[in-house]
């Protein structure tokens, strides 16, 4: 089943991101991604993007002792696809972000609430649009188009 979709980052970018953290928290996130939609419905599945690489920029950093993460800037071509609305306020999009590390008991979904401080200069990274799948084979990233019947 498709759990969420977004841009996923490979090991070299993950290492760079962790090297930029001013204070790593106890749980290091090794599956770095920017969620575009959690539990998308059939109309929110973007097979036309799957497997394509995109340039994004790290533009801010935040750490509140529970969550550590980076605000990212998306290219104009991806803005219409970013439909990650806040659960408490469904009229407002979450700040595009990635979770770098967490403290015990913290939730990655709370990274959106960080007070991101601008970086001295934007840092260019490349990621690939994909799907986070949970099924009988486990949990994994897929860069293959998905059957609409597998969205839930």
Number of C-alpha atoms within 10 A of each C-alpha: 17 24 17 20 27 24 25 26 22 14 11 10 16 18 13 12 20 19 11 13 17 11 14 19 19 13 15 15 18 15 16 24 23 24 23 26 19 16 16 18 14 13 8 17 22 17 17 9 19 20 18 13 15 17 13 18 17 22 19 20 22 23 23 16 14 19 26 28 31 30 25 21 19 17 11 8 8 12 11 7 15 19 17 20 16 14 10 7 9 10 9 12 15 20 19 19 25 26 26 28 25 24 17 10 8 14 12 18 13 14 28 21 12 19 15 20 13 14 13 8 10 14 15 13 17 15 20 19 26 28 29 21 20 14 11 7 7 7 13 11 17 17 16 13 15 18 12 14 10 13 18 11
